[in-house]
Amino acid sequence: MIGNDVVDLGDAETRAGGLHPRFDARVFALEEREVLASSDHPDRQRWILWAAKESAYKAARRCDPRIVFSPSRFVVRPSAGNEATVSVGDRRFRVALACGRGYVHAVACAAGEPKDLYAAVATIAPETVGDDTASPGVAARGLAAAIIGEVLGVPPSNVTIRRHGRLPTLWVRGSSRPLPLSLSHHGRFVAFACAIHRHQGVR
């Protein structure tokens, strides 16, 4: 199970002034609000917590498509370094966090899953905004195909991403591959994450 989420910190909806006054109370558990209150950068910390929740939700849906995203139930506990744990019910997810120039990115996988994780974030070129052939979804799939192709040793043109229900699925050289994949986009940024077992390969 894997999930990822990217948040554009420069987007109008992520600015503190654009939030509902009760946003934090509705979205975050008490211990998370305490993390926000003690943070030197609460605006950025807010979206780090949010991205962690979203990424864990996407991972959880791979196991149970019926799961509902109730943000306050996905409780984020930051740990050492750029990592966190997200708990929802009896499920636990480990989350890798990255803060770049203008964005935060979270990649979640089920705790204990021994996988290599490949992930990346890219900026959407401003001149392509409004171009249907360069939509955020297309850009995210292109980013994933380029990097996954490099990892697996095949040309990006041989890597395609299709949807099975609401979940992206990976196809390599016309065959479905059981590699957990997650795509995301927000504002100026697109991102992906893919989990590949060390013994996984393409012939």
Secondary structure, DSSP 8 states (H G I E B T S, - for coil): -EEEEEEETTSGGGSGGGS-TTHHHHHS-HHHHHHHHH-SSHHHHHHHHHHHHHHHHHHHHHH-TT----GGGSEEEE-SSSEEEEEETTEEEEEEEEEETTEEEEEEEETT---EEEEEEEE--GGGTT-GGG-HHHHHHHHHHHHHHHHHTS-GGGEEEEEETTEEEEEETTEEE---EEEEEETTEEEEEEEE-TT----
